[in-house]
Amino acid sequence: MGMTNKQFQGFLRLALELLERAFKKSPDNEDLKKVRDIFQSMLEDE
């Protein structure tokens, strides 16, 4: 069973919100920044 485009975008937005919170707590964490940027680019590609 696959996800619809709308469900996938919702998942990305939820993950981005959580990543953004974690990044604010630890702004020097380059790994968090990379993952956040990847998720953001996936959302923009839609």
C-alpha positions as CSV (number, residue, x, y, z in Angstrom):
1,M,0.0,0.0,0.0
2,G,1.6,3.3,-1.1
3,M,1.2,6.8,0.0
4,T,-0.6,9.5,-2.0
5,N,1.3,12.6,-2.9
6,K,-0.7,14.6,-0.3
7,Q,0.2,12.0,2.4
8,F,3.9,12.1,1.4
9,Q,3.9,15.9,1.5
10,G,2.3,15.8,5.0
11,F,5.0,13.4,6.2
12,L,7.7,15.7,4.8
13,R,6.2,18.7,6.5
14,L,5.9,16.9,9.9
15,A,9.5,15.7,9.6
16,L,10.7,19.2,8.7
17,E,9.0,20.6,11.7
18,L,10.6,18.1,14.0
19,L,14.0,18.7,12.3
20,E,13.6,22.4,12.7
21,R,12.9,22.1,16.4
22,A,16.0,19.9,16.8
23,F,18.1,22.3,14.8
24,K,17.1,25.2,17.0
25,K,18.2,23.3,20.0
26,S,21.5,22.3,18.4
27,P,22.3,24.9,15.7
28,D,25.9,23.6,15.3
29,N,24.8,20.1,14.3
30,E,25.8,19.8,10.6
31,D,24.1,16.4,10.2
32,L,20.7,17.9,11.2
33,K,21.2,20.7,8.8
34,K,22.0,18.4,5.9
35,V,18.9,16.2,6.6
36,R,16.7,19.3,7.0
37,D,18.0,20.6,3.7
38,I,17.4,17.3,1.9
39,F,13.8,17.1,3.2
40,Q,13.2,20.7,2.2
41,S,14.4,20.1,-1.3
42,M,12.2,17.0,-1.6
43,L,9.2,19.1,-0.6
44,E,10.1,21.8,-3.1
45,D,10.5,19.3,-5.9
46,E,6.9,18.2,-5.6
